[in-house]
Amino acid sequence: MASAAVQKVPVYSPNDLKSTTDDALTPYLSTLPKPYTFKQDHFKTNVRFIVGYSAVAIAAFTFYADRKLGWEATQSPWILAAVGTYFVLNSFLTYWIWGVEASEVFRGVRSTGETISIRSSVKKNTPLYKLHIQYKSASNSILQDKEIEASFTAWFSADGTFHPEPLRKWLAKEVDVLRLAAQETEKKTGGVASVVGVQEGESKGAKKRR
């Protein structure tokens, strides 16, 4: 069996380093051992897509009306209403991205009702990756609210190869619920790995093959 391709990114591109690191959070948090598994909440992303695509559809419609029906048709009340709606949607979309999502890269919910929100950013002119993590109970009370940062060099090698294990170890060290999940993983794997996600389905499949 061929080994998976090694993931590499330009080491002098903070945006690429951040994007790759952001993308690694979901697979980690969604494969933690039960009951610590987080199911990703797509509500905010879905709202952004719906509003964005609606604005694009309105823009395409008004462009079509201008090209096919002529200038006079674009002066009709329904076209003017469509243009007004387009600007309202775009204004709302801007507010949603900057005011509501606010750099959020992961939002997840545990089966027990707790939620975790992770926002990421990159410090200007530095190789530092910064996270704002907020963990809430099922009753919406804050259990942990913490800002952490570390250098990308902790999980990217000099040639840009991404190593997820150091990233996961850093998160498990800094975030209480992830520390508990790491301890649970260590129990299930017999100490082989303390931060790698454990899939229940894989464990059952392994038992069947014995």
PyMOL CGO cylinders between C-alpha atoms (Angstrom):
from pymol import cmd
from pymol.cgo import CYLINDER

trace = [
    CYLINDER, 0.00, 0.00, 0.00, 1.39, 3.39, -0.99, 0.3, 1, 1, 1, 1, 1, 1,
    CYLINDER, 1.39, 3.39, -0.99, 1.95, 5.82, 1.82, 0.3, 1, 1, 1, 1, 1, 1,
    CYLINDER, 1.95, 5.82, 1.82, -0.08, 9.03, 1.95, 0.3, 1, 1, 1, 1, 1, 1,
    CYLINDER, -0.08, 9.03, 1.95, 1.49, 12.08, 0.32, 0.3, 1, 1, 1, 1, 1, 1,
    CYLINDER, 1.49, 12.08, 0.32, 3.33, 14.30, 2.78, 0.3, 1, 1, 1, 1, 1, 1,
    CYLINDER, 3.33, 14.30, 2.78, 1.64, 17.68, 3.15, 0.3, 1, 1, 1, 1, 1, 1,
    CYLINDER, 1.64, 17.68, 3.15, 3.96, 20.62, 2.59, 0.3, 1, 1, 1, 1, 1, 1,
    CYLINDER, 3.96, 20.62, 2.59, 3.32, 24.37, 2.50, 0.3, 1, 1, 1, 1, 1, 1,
    CYLINDER, 3.32, 24.37, 2.50, 5.50, 27.42, 1.84, 0.3, 1, 1, 1, 1, 1, 1,
    CYLINDER, 5.50, 27.42, 1.84, 7.21, 28.19, 5.15, 0.3, 1, 1, 1, 1, 1, 1,
    CYLINDER, 7.21, 28.19, 5.15, 7.31, 31.94, 4.42, 0.3, 1, 1, 1, 1, 1, 1,
    CYLINDER, 7.31, 31.94, 4.42, 3.56, 32.20, 3.83, 0.3, 1, 1, 1, 1, 1, 1,
    CYLINDER, 3.56, 32.20, 3.83, 1.73, 32.83, 7.14, 0.3, 1, 1, 1, 1, 1, 1,
    CYLINDER, 1.73, 32.83, 7.14, -1.63, 32.49, 5.38, 0.3, 1, 1, 1, 1, 1, 1,
    CYLINDER, -1.63, 32.49, 5.38, -0.78, 29.02, 4.06, 0.3, 1, 1, 1, 1, 1, 1,
    CYLINDER, -0.78, 29.02, 4.06, 0.60, 27.96, 7.44, 0.3, 1, 1, 1, 1, 1, 1,
    CYLINDER, 0.60, 27.96, 7.44, -2.54, 29.22, 9.17, 0.3, 1, 1, 1, 1, 1, 1,
    CYLINDER, -2.54, 29.22, 9.17, -4.89, 27.64, 6.64, 0.3, 1, 1, 1, 1, 1, 1,
    CYLINDER, -4.89, 27.64, 6.64, -3.22, 24.24, 6.92, 0.3, 1, 1, 1, 1, 1, 1,
    CYLINDER, -3.22, 24.24, 6.92, -3.27, 24.41, 10.71, 0.3, 1, 1, 1, 1, 1, 1,
    CYLINDER, -3.27, 24.41, 10.71, -6.91, 25.54, 10.76, 0.3, 1, 1, 1, 1, 1, 1,
    CYLINDER, -6.91, 25.54, 10.76, -7.88, 22.62, 8.52, 0.3, 1, 1, 1, 1, 1, 1,
    CYLINDER, -7.88, 22.62, 8.52, -6.23, 20.17, 10.92, 0.3, 1, 1, 1, 1, 1, 1,
    CYLINDER, -6.23, 20.17, 10.92, -8.48, 21.16, 13.84, 0.3, 1, 1, 1, 1, 1, 1,
    CYLINDER, -8.48, 21.16, 13.84, -11.70, 19.57, 12.58, 0.3, 1, 1, 1, 1, 1, 1,
    CYLINDER, -11.70, 19.57, 12.58, -10.29, 16.05, 11.98, 0.3, 1, 1, 1, 1, 1, 1,
    CYLINDER, -10.29, 16.05, 11.98, -8.72, 16.14, 15.44, 0.3, 1, 1, 1, 1, 1, 1,
    CYLINDER, -8.72, 16.14, 15.44, -11.73, 17.37, 17.39, 0.3, 1, 1, 1, 1, 1, 1,
    CYLINDER, -11.73, 17.37, 17.39, -14.23, 15.19, 15.53, 0.3, 1, 1, 1, 1, 1, 1,
    CYLINDER, -14.23, 15.19, 15.53, -12.30, 11.95, 16.17, 0.3, 1, 1, 1, 1, 1, 1,
    CYLINDER, -12.30, 11.95, 16.17, -11.67, 12.29, 19.88, 0.3, 1, 1, 1, 1, 1, 1,
    CYLINDER, -11.67, 12.29, 19.88, -12.78, 9.31, 22.00, 0.3, 1, 1, 1, 1, 1, 1,
    CYLINDER, -12.78, 9.31, 22.00, -16.33, 9.33, 23.26, 0.3, 1, 1, 1, 1, 1, 1,
    CYLINDER, -16.33, 9.33, 23.26, -17.77, 11.18, 25.11, 0.3, 1, 1, 1, 1, 1, 1,
    CYLINDER, -17.77, 11.18, 25.11, -15.29, 13.93, 24.14, 0.3, 1, 1, 1, 1, 1, 1,
    CYLINDER, -15.29, 13.93, 24.14, -16.02, 13.85, 20.41, 0.3, 1, 1, 1, 1, 1, 1,
    CYLINDER, -16.02, 13.85, 20.41, -17.16, 17.18, 19.00, 0.3, 1, 1, 1, 1, 1, 1,
    CYLINDER, -17.16, 17.18, 19.00, -19.66, 17.23, 16.16, 0.3, 1, 1, 1, 1, 1, 1,
    CYLINDER, -19.66, 17.23, 16.16, -19.01, 20.27, 13.99, 0.3, 1, 1, 1, 1, 1, 1,
    CYLINDER, -19.01, 20.27, 13.99, -21.77, 22.87, 13.95, 0.3, 1, 1, 1, 1, 1, 1,
    CYLINDER, -21.77, 22.87, 13.95, -22.16, 24.29, 10.42, 0.3, 1, 1, 1, 1, 1, 1,
    CYLINDER, -22.16, 24.29, 10.42, -24.90, 26.83, 11.21, 0.3, 1, 1, 1, 1, 1, 1,
    CYLINDER, -24.90, 26.83, 11.21, -22.76, 29.97, 10.82, 0.3, 1, 1, 1, 1, 1, 1,
    CYLINDER, -22.76, 29.97, 10.82, -21.11, 28.67, 7.67, 0.3, 1, 1, 1, 1, 1, 1,
    CYLINDER, -21.11, 28.67, 7.67, -24.49, 27.72, 6.17, 0.3, 1, 1, 1, 1, 1, 1,
    CYLINDER, -24.49, 27.72, 6.17, -25.86, 31.21, 6.85, 0.3, 1, 1, 1, 1, 1, 1,
    CYLINDER, -25.86, 31.21, 6.85, -22.81, 32.76, 5.14, 0.3, 1, 1, 1, 1, 1, 1,
    CYLINDER, -22.81, 32.76, 5.14, -23.24, 30.51, 2.09, 0.3, 1, 1, 1, 1, 1, 1,
    CYLINDER, -23.24, 30.51, 2.09, -26.99, 31.11, 1.80, 0.3, 1, 1, 1, 1, 1, 1,
    CYLINDER, -26.99, 31.11, 1.80, -26.67, 34.90, 2.05, 0.3, 1, 1, 1, 1, 1, 1,
    CYLINDER, -26.67, 34.90, 2.05, -23.65, 34.97, -0.25, 0.3, 1, 1, 1, 1, 1, 1,
    CYLINDER, -23.65, 34.97, -0.25, -25.22, 32.82, -2.95, 0.3, 1, 1, 1, 1, 1, 1,
    CYLINDER, -25.22, 32.82, -2.95, -28.47, 34.78, -2.72, 0.3, 1, 1, 1, 1, 1, 1,
    CYLINDER, -28.47, 34.78, -2.72, -26.57, 38.01, -3.33, 0.3, 1, 1, 1, 1, 1, 1,
    CYLINDER, -26.57, 38.01, -3.33, -24.76, 36.46, -6.30, 0.3, 1, 1, 1, 1, 1, 1,
    CYLINDER, -24.76, 36.46, -6.30, -28.06, 35.19, -7.74, 0.3, 1, 1, 1, 1, 1, 1,
    CYLINDER, -28.06, 35.19, -7.74, -29.60, 38.66, -7.49, 0.3, 1, 1, 1, 1, 1, 1,
    CYLINDER, -29.60, 38.66, -7.49, -26.55, 40.24, -9.12, 0.3, 1, 1, 1, 1, 1, 1,
    CYLINDER, -26.55, 40.24, -9.12, -26.72, 37.70, -11.97, 0.3, 1, 1, 1, 1, 1, 1,
    CYLINDER, -26.72, 37.70, -11.97, -30.43, 38.35, -12.43, 0.3, 1, 1, 1, 1, 1, 1,
    CYLINDER, -30.43, 38.35, -12.43, -30.05, 42.14, -12.63, 0.3, 1, 1, 1, 1, 1, 1,
    CYLINDER, -30.05, 42.14, -12.63, -27.13, 41.73, -15.06, 0.3, 1, 1, 1, 1, 1, 1,
    CYLINDER, -27.13, 41.73, -15.06, -29.28, 39.50, -17.24, 0.3, 1, 1, 1, 1, 1, 1,
    CYLINDER, -29.28, 39.50, -17.24, -32.13, 42.01, -17.15, 0.3, 1, 1, 1, 1, 1, 1,
    CYLINDER, -32.13, 42.01, -17.15, -29.79, 44.81, -18.18, 0.3, 1, 1, 1, 1, 1, 1,
    CYLINDER, -29.79, 44.81, -18.18, -28.29, 42.80, -21.06, 0.3, 1, 1, 1, 1, 1, 1,
    CYLINDER, -28.29, 42.80, -21.06, -31.45, 41.18, -22.40, 0.3, 1, 1, 1, 1, 1, 1,
    CYLINDER, -31.45, 41.18, -22.40, -34.29, 43.54, -21.52, 0.3, 1, 1, 1, 1, 1, 1,
    CYLINDER, -34.29, 43.54, -21.52, -32.58, 46.87, -21.94, 0.3, 1, 1, 1, 1, 1, 1,
    CYLINDER, -32.58, 46.87, -21.94, -32.01, 49.89, -19.74, 0.3, 1, 1, 1, 1, 1, 1,
    CYLINDER, -32.01, 49.89, -19.74, -35.71, 50.72, -19.46, 0.3, 1, 1, 1, 1, 1, 1,
    CYLINDER, -35.71, 50.72, -19.46, -36.45, 47.37, -17.82, 0.3, 1, 1, 1, 1, 1, 1,
    CYLINDER, -36.45, 47.37, -17.82, -33.86, 48.01, -15.14, 0.3, 1, 1, 1, 1, 1, 1,
    CYLINDER, -33.86, 48.01, -15.14, -35.79, 51.09, -14.02, 0.3, 1, 1, 1, 1, 1, 1,
    CYLINDER, -35.79, 51.09, -14.02, -38.82, 49.04, -13.00, 0.3, 1, 1, 1, 1, 1, 1,
    CYLINDER, -38.82, 49.04, -13.00, -39.69, 48.83, -9.29, 0.3, 1, 1, 1, 1, 1, 1,
    CYLINDER, -39.69, 48.83, -9.29, -38.92, 45.12, -9.04, 0.3, 1, 1, 1, 1, 1, 1,
    CYLINDER, -38.92, 45.12, -9.04, -35.42, 45.58, -10.45, 0.3, 1, 1, 1, 1, 1, 1,
    CYLINDER, -35.42, 45.58, -10.45, -34.78, 48.48, -8.08, 0.3, 1, 1, 1, 1, 1, 1,
    CYLINDER, -34.78, 48.48, -8.08, -36.04, 46.31, -5.23, 0.3, 1, 1, 1, 1, 1, 1,
    CYLINDER, -36.04, 46.31, -5.23, -33.65, 43.55, -6.29, 0.3, 1, 1, 1, 1, 1, 1,
    CYLINDER, -33.65, 43.55, -6.29, -30.72, 45.96, -6.33, 0.3, 1, 1, 1, 1, 1, 1,
    CYLINDER, -30.72, 45.96, -6.33, -31.67, 47.24, -2.89, 0.3, 1, 1, 1, 1, 1, 1,
    CYLINDER, -31.67, 47.24, -2.89, -31.94, 43.68, -1.60, 0.3, 1, 1, 1, 1, 1, 1,
    CYLINDER, -31.94, 43.68, -1.60, -28.49, 42.93, -3.04, 0.3, 1, 1, 1, 1, 1, 1,
    CYLINDER, -28.49, 42.93, -3.04, -26.89, 45.77, -1.07, 0.3, 1, 1, 1, 1, 1, 1,
    CYLINDER, -26.89, 45.77, -1.07, -28.75, 44.75, 2.10, 0.3, 1, 1, 1, 1, 1, 1,
    CYLINDER, -28.75, 44.75, 2.10, -27.54, 41.16, 1.74, 0.3, 1, 1, 1, 1, 1, 1,
    CYLINDER, -27.54, 41.16, 1.74, -23.97, 42.26, 1.12, 0.3, 1, 1, 1, 1, 1, 1,
    CYLINDER, -23.97, 42.26, 1.12, -24.05, 44.52, 4.16, 0.3, 1, 1, 1, 1, 1, 1,
    CYLINDER, -24.05, 44.52, 4.16, -25.43, 41.69, 6.28, 0.3, 1, 1, 1, 1, 1, 1,
    CYLINDER, -25.43, 41.69, 6.28, -22.82, 39.30, 4.89, 0.3, 1, 1, 1, 1, 1, 1,
    CYLINDER, -22.82, 39.30, 4.89, -20.01, 41.68, 5.82, 0.3, 1, 1, 1, 1, 1, 1,
    CYLINDER, -20.01, 41.68, 5.82, -21.41, 42.01, 9.35, 0.3, 1, 1, 1, 1, 1, 1,
    CYLINDER, -21.41, 42.01, 9.35, -21.84, 38.24, 9.64, 0.3, 1, 1, 1, 1, 1, 1,
    CYLINDER, -21.84, 38.24, 9.64, -18.26, 37.47, 8.57, 0.3, 1, 1, 1, 1, 1, 1,
    CYLINDER, -18.26, 37.47, 8.57, -16.58, 40.11, 10.73, 0.3, 1, 1, 1, 1, 1, 1,
    CYLINDER, -16.58, 40.11, 10.73, -19.03, 40.44, 13.62, 0.3, 1, 1, 1, 1, 1, 1,
    CYLINDER, -19.03, 40.44, 13.62, -20.52, 36.96, 14.09, 0.3, 1, 1, 1, 1, 1, 1,
    CYLINDER, -20.52, 36.96, 14.09, -18.07, 34.42, 12.67, 0.3, 1, 1, 1, 1, 1, 1,
    CYLINDER, -18.07, 34.42, 12.67, -15.15, 36.67, 13.64, 0.3, 1, 1, 1, 1, 1, 1,
    CYLINDER, -15.15, 36.67, 13.64, -12.35, 34.34, 12.48, 0.3, 1, 1, 1, 1, 1, 1,
    CYLINDER, -12.35, 34.34, 12.48, -14.04, 31.27, 13.94, 0.3, 1, 1, 1, 1, 1, 1,
    CYLINDER, -14.04, 31.27, 13.94, -12.51, 28.15, 12.39, 0.3, 1, 1, 1, 1, 1, 1,
    CYLINDER, -12.51, 28.15, 12.39, -14.32, 25.51, 14.42, 0.3, 1, 1, 1, 1, 1, 1,
    CYLINDER, -14.32, 25.51, 14.42, -17.49, 25.27, 16.46, 0.3, 1, 1, 1, 1, 1, 1,
    CYLINDER, -17.49, 25.27, 16.46, -18.48, 21.90, 17.83, 0.3, 1, 1, 1, 1, 1, 1,
    CYLINDER, -18.48, 21.90, 17.83, -20.96, 20.28, 20.19, 0.3, 1, 1, 1, 1, 1, 1,
    CYLINDER, -20.96, 20.28, 20.19, -20.45, 17.23, 22.40, 0.3, 1, 1, 1, 1, 1, 1,
    CYLINDER, -20.45, 17.23, 22.40, -23.15, 14.62, 22.90, 0.3, 1, 1, 1, 1, 1, 1,
    CYLINDER, -23.15, 14.62, 22.90, -23.44, 15.91, 26.48, 0.3, 1, 1, 1, 1, 1, 1,
    CYLINDER, -23.44, 15.91, 26.48, -24.29, 19.42, 25.25, 0.3, 1, 1, 1, 1, 1, 1,
    CYLINDER, -24.29, 19.42, 25.25, -21.01, 21.27, 25.84, 0.3, 1, 1, 1, 1, 1, 1,
    CYLINDER, -21.01, 21.27, 25.84, -19.82, 23.50, 23.00, 0.3, 1, 1, 1, 1, 1, 1,
    CYLINDER, -19.82, 23.50, 23.00, -16.37, 24.65, 21.92, 0.3, 1, 1, 1, 1, 1, 1,
    CYLINDER, -16.37, 24.65, 21.92, -15.57, 27.66, 19.76, 0.3, 1, 1, 1, 1, 1, 1,
    CYLINDER, -15.57, 27.66, 19.76, -12.10, 28.21, 18.29, 0.3, 1, 1, 1, 1, 1, 1,
    CYLINDER, -12.10, 28.21, 18.29, -11.02, 31.42, 16.57, 0.3, 1, 1, 1, 1, 1, 1,
    CYLINDER, -11.02, 31.42, 16.57, -7.62, 31.70, 14.95, 0.3, 1, 1, 1, 1, 1, 1,
    CYLINDER, -7.62, 31.70, 14.95, -5.36, 34.52, 13.84, 0.3, 1, 1, 1, 1, 1, 1,
    CYLINDER, -5.36, 34.52, 13.84, -1.74, 35.13, 12.89, 0.3, 1, 1, 1, 1, 1, 1,
    CYLINDER, -1.74, 35.13, 12.89, 0.37, 37.77, 14.60, 0.3, 1, 1, 1, 1, 1, 1,
    CYLINDER, 0.37, 37.77, 14.60, 1.63, 40.25, 12.02, 0.3, 1, 1, 1, 1, 1, 1,
    CYLINDER, 1.63, 40.25, 12.02, 5.28, 39.84, 11.00, 0.3, 1, 1, 1, 1, 1, 1,
    CYLINDER, 5.28, 39.84, 11.00, 5.73, 36.87, 13.35, 0.3, 1, 1, 1, 1, 1, 1,
    CYLINDER, 5.73, 36.87, 13.35, 5.45, 33.08, 12.93, 0.3, 1, 1, 1, 1, 1, 1,
    CYLINDER, 5.45, 33.08, 12.93, 2.97, 32.92, 15.81, 0.3, 1, 1, 1, 1, 1, 1,
    CYLINDER, 2.97, 32.92, 15.81, -0.36, 31.12, 15.58, 0.3, 1, 1, 1, 1, 1, 1,
    CYLINDER, -0.36, 31.12, 15.58, -2.92, 32.47, 18.03, 0.3, 1, 1, 1, 1, 1, 1,
    CYLINDER, -2.92, 32.47, 18.03, -6.13, 30.80, 19.19, 0.3, 1, 1, 1, 1, 1, 1,
    CYLINDER, -6.13, 30.80, 19.19, -9.03, 32.06, 21.26, 0.3, 1, 1, 1, 1, 1, 1,
    CYLINDER, -9.03, 32.06, 21.26, -10.81, 29.05, 22.74, 0.3, 1, 1, 1, 1, 1, 1,
    CYLINDER, -10.81, 29.05, 22.74, -14.13, 29.24, 24.54, 0.3, 1, 1, 1, 1, 1, 1,
    CYLINDER, -14.13, 29.24, 24.54, -15.65, 26.15, 26.08, 0.3, 1, 1, 1, 1, 1, 1,
    CYLINDER, -15.65, 26.15, 26.08, -19.20, 26.30, 27.43, 0.3, 1, 1, 1, 1, 1, 1,
    CYLINDER, -19.20, 26.30, 27.43, -21.45, 23.95, 29.37, 0.3, 1, 1, 1, 1, 1, 1,
    CYLINDER, -21.45, 23.95, 29.37, -24.81, 22.73, 28.13, 0.3, 1, 1, 1, 1, 1, 1,
    CYLINDER, -24.81, 22.73, 28.13, -26.40, 25.56, 30.12, 0.3, 1, 1, 1, 1, 1, 1,
    CYLINDER, -26.40, 25.56, 30.12, -24.19, 28.08, 28.26, 0.3, 1, 1, 1, 1, 1, 1,
    CYLINDER, -24.19, 28.08, 28.26, -21.98, 28.95, 31.22, 0.3, 1, 1, 1, 1, 1, 1,
    CYLINDER, -21.98, 28.95, 31.22, -18.29, 29.45, 30.42, 0.3, 1, 1, 1, 1, 1, 1,
    CYLINDER, -18.29, 29.45, 30.42, -16.08, 26.57, 31.57, 0.3, 1, 1, 1, 1, 1, 1,
    CYLINDER, -16.08, 26.57, 31.57, -12.90, 27.85, 29.96, 0.3, 1, 1, 1, 1, 1, 1,
    CYLINDER, -12.90, 27.85, 29.96, -12.07, 31.01, 28.04, 0.3, 1, 1, 1, 1, 1, 1,
    CYLINDER, -12.07, 31.01, 28.04, -8.45, 31.15, 27.01, 0.3, 1, 1, 1, 1, 1, 1,
    CYLINDER, -8.45, 31.15, 27.01, -6.09, 32.68, 24.46, 0.3, 1, 1, 1, 1, 1, 1,
    CYLINDER, -6.09, 32.68, 24.46, -3.02, 30.68, 23.51, 0.3, 1, 1, 1, 1, 1, 1,
    CYLINDER, -3.02, 30.68, 23.51, -0.26, 31.08, 20.94, 0.3, 1, 1, 1, 1, 1, 1,
    CYLINDER, -0.26, 31.08, 20.94, 2.67, 29.10, 19.63, 0.3, 1, 1, 1, 1, 1, 1,
    CYLINDER, 2.67, 29.10, 19.63, 5.11, 29.22, 16.75, 0.3, 1, 1, 1, 1, 1, 1,
    CYLINDER, 5.11, 29.22, 16.75, 4.28, 27.41, 13.53, 0.3, 1, 1, 1, 1, 1, 1,
    CYLINDER, 4.28, 27.41, 13.53, 7.74, 25.87, 13.77, 0.3, 1, 1, 1, 1, 1, 1,
    CYLINDER, 7.74, 25.87, 13.77, 6.39, 23.64, 16.54, 0.3, 1, 1, 1, 1, 1, 1,
    CYLINDER, 6.39, 23.64, 16.54, 4.48, 21.54, 13.96, 0.3, 1, 1, 1, 1, 1, 1,
    CYLINDER, 4.48, 21.54, 13.96, 6.01, 22.55, 10.61, 0.3, 1, 1, 1, 1, 1, 1,
    CYLINDER, 6.01, 22.55, 10.61, 9.50, 21.34, 9.74, 0.3, 1, 1, 1, 1, 1, 1,
    CYLINDER, 9.50, 21.34, 9.74, 12.02, 23.52, 7.87, 0.3, 1, 1, 1, 1, 1, 1,
    CYLINDER, 12.02, 23.52, 7.87, 10.86, 22.24, 4.47, 0.3, 1, 1, 1, 1, 1, 1,
    CYLINDER, 10.86, 22.24, 4.47, 7.21, 23.04, 5.21, 0.3, 1, 1, 1, 1, 1, 1,
    CYLINDER, 7.21, 23.04, 5.21, 6.11, 19.52, 6.12, 0.3, 1, 1, 1, 1, 1, 1,
    CYLINDER, 6.11, 19.52, 6.12, 3.12, 19.55, 8.44, 0.3, 1, 1, 1, 1, 1, 1,
    CYLINDER, 3.12, 19.55, 8.44, 3.24, 17.30, 11.53, 0.3, 1, 1, 1, 1, 1, 1,
    CYLINDER, 3.24, 17.30, 11.53, -0.16, 17.13, 13.28, 0.3, 1, 1, 1, 1, 1, 1,
    CYLINDER, -0.16, 17.13, 13.28, 0.99, 15.37, 16.46, 0.3, 1, 1, 1, 1, 1, 1,
    CYLINDER, 0.99, 15.37, 16.46, 2.87, 18.35, 17.98, 0.3, 1, 1, 1, 1, 1, 1,
    CYLINDER, 2.87, 18.35, 17.98, -0.17, 20.55, 17.24, 0.3, 1, 1, 1, 1, 1, 1,
    CYLINDER, -0.17, 20.55, 17.24, -2.47, 18.10, 19.01, 0.3, 1, 1, 1, 1, 1, 1,
    CYLINDER, -2.47, 18.10, 19.01, -0.13, 17.79, 21.97, 0.3, 1, 1, 1, 1, 1, 1,
    CYLINDER, -0.13, 17.79, 21.97, -0.04, 21.58, 22.31, 0.3, 1, 1, 1, 1, 1, 1,
    CYLINDER, -0.04, 21.58, 22.31, -3.83, 21.80, 22.26, 0.3, 1, 1, 1, 1, 1, 1,
    CYLINDER, -3.83, 21.80, 22.26, -4.20, 18.94, 24.75, 0.3, 1, 1, 1, 1, 1, 1,
    CYLINDER, -4.20, 18.94, 24.75, -1.75, 20.69, 27.06, 0.3, 1, 1, 1, 1, 1, 1,
    CYLINDER, -1.75, 20.69, 27.06, -3.58, 24.04, 26.95, 0.3, 1, 1, 1, 1, 1, 1,
    CYLINDER, -3.58, 24.04, 26.95, -7.27, 23.08, 26.82, 0.3, 1, 1, 1, 1, 1, 1,
    CYLINDER, -7.27, 23.08, 26.82, -8.79, 21.23, 29.76, 0.3, 1, 1, 1, 1, 1, 1,
    CYLINDER, -8.79, 21.23, 29.76, -11.36, 19.15, 27.87, 0.3, 1, 1, 1, 1, 1, 1,
    CYLINDER, -11.36, 19.15, 27.87, -8.76, 18.11, 25.29, 0.3, 1, 1, 1, 1, 1, 1,
    CYLINDER, -8.76, 18.11, 25.29, -6.41, 17.08, 28.08, 0.3, 1, 1, 1, 1, 1, 1,
    CYLINDER, -6.41, 17.08, 28.08, -9.12, 14.79, 29.43, 0.3, 1, 1, 1, 1, 1, 1,
    CYLINDER, -9.12, 14.79, 29.43, -9.72, 13.43, 25.93, 0.3, 1, 1, 1, 1, 1, 1,
    CYLINDER, -9.72, 13.43, 25.93, -5.98, 12.74, 25.54, 0.3, 1, 1, 1, 1, 1, 1,
    CYLINDER, -5.98, 12.74, 25.54, -5.99, 10.80, 28.80, 0.3, 1, 1, 1, 1, 1, 1,
    CYLINDER, -5.99, 10.80, 28.80, -8.98, 8.77, 27.60, 0.3, 1, 1, 1, 1, 1, 1,
    CYLINDER, -8.98, 8.77, 27.60, -7.23, 8.06, 24.31, 0.3, 1, 1, 1, 1, 1, 1,
    CYLINDER, -7.23, 8.06, 24.31, -4.16, 6.89, 26.19, 0.3, 1, 1, 1, 1, 1, 1,
    CYLINDER, -4.16, 6.89, 26.19, -6.31, 4.45, 28.14, 0.3, 1, 1, 1, 1, 1, 1,
    CYLINDER, -6.31, 4.45, 28.14, -7.93, 3.07, 24.99, 0.3, 1, 1, 1, 1, 1, 1,
    CYLINDER, -7.93, 3.07, 24.99, -4.65, 2.68, 23.14, 0.3, 1, 1, 1, 1, 1, 1,
    CYLINDER, -4.65, 2.68, 23.14, -2.72, 1.36, 26.11, 0.3, 1, 1, 1, 1, 1, 1,
    CYLINDER, -2.72, 1.36, 26.11, -0.40, 4.35, 26.10, 0.3, 1, 1, 1, 1, 1, 1,
    CYLINDER, -0.40, 4.35, 26.10, 0.51, 3.97, 22.41, 0.3, 1, 1, 1, 1, 1, 1,
    CYLINDER, 0.51, 3.97, 22.41, -0.79, 7.45, 21.66, 0.3, 1, 1, 1, 1, 1, 1,
    CYLINDER, -0.79, 7.45, 21.66, -2.24, 10.03, 23.96, 0.3, 1, 1, 1, 1, 1, 1,
    CYLINDER, -2.24, 10.03, 23.96, -3.51, 12.64, 21.52, 0.3, 1, 1, 1, 1, 1, 1,
    CYLINDER, -3.51, 12.64, 21.52, -4.50, 10.83, 18.32, 0.3, 1, 1, 1, 1, 1, 1,
    CYLINDER, -4.50, 10.83, 18.32, -8.27, 10.56, 17.87, 0.3, 1, 1, 1, 1, 1, 1,
    CYLINDER, -8.27, 10.56, 17.87, -9.78, 7.14, 18.45, 0.3, 1, 1, 1, 1, 1, 1,
    CYLINDER, -9.78, 7.14, 18.45, -12.61, 6.12, 16.14, 0.3, 1, 1, 1, 1, 1, 1,
    CYLINDER, -12.61, 6.12, 16.14, -15.14, 3.79, 17.72, 0.3, 1, 1, 1, 1, 1, 1,
    CYLINDER, -15.14, 3.79, 17.72, -15.92, 2.27, 14.33, 0.3, 1, 1, 1, 1, 1, 1,
    CYLINDER, -15.92, 2.27, 14.33, -12.27, 1.42, 13.74, 0.3, 1, 1, 1, 1, 1, 1,
    CYLINDER, -12.27, 1.42, 13.74, -12.01, -0.27, 17.14, 0.3, 1, 1, 1, 1, 1, 1,
    CYLINDER, -12.01, -0.27, 17.14, -15.06, -2.43, 16.39, 0.3, 1, 1, 1, 1, 1, 1,
    CYLINDER, -15.06, -2.43, 16.39, -13.70, -3.27, 12.95, 0.3, 1, 1, 1, 1, 1, 1,
    CYLINDER, -13.70, -3.27, 12.95, -10.41, -4.37, 14.45, 0.3, 1, 1, 1, 1, 1, 1,
    CYLINDER, -10.41, -4.37, 14.45, -12.21, -6.71, 16.85, 0.3, 1, 1, 1, 1, 1, 1,
    CYLINDER, -12.21, -6.71, 16.85, -14.17, -8.31, 14.00, 0.3, 1, 1, 1, 1, 1, 1,
    CYLINDER, -14.17, -8.31, 14.00, -10.97, -9.02, 12.06, 0.3, 1, 1, 1, 1, 1, 1,
    CYLINDER, -10.97, -9.02, 12.06, -9.44, -10.92, 15.00, 0.3, 1, 1, 1, 1, 1, 1,
]
cmd.load_cgo(trace, "trace")
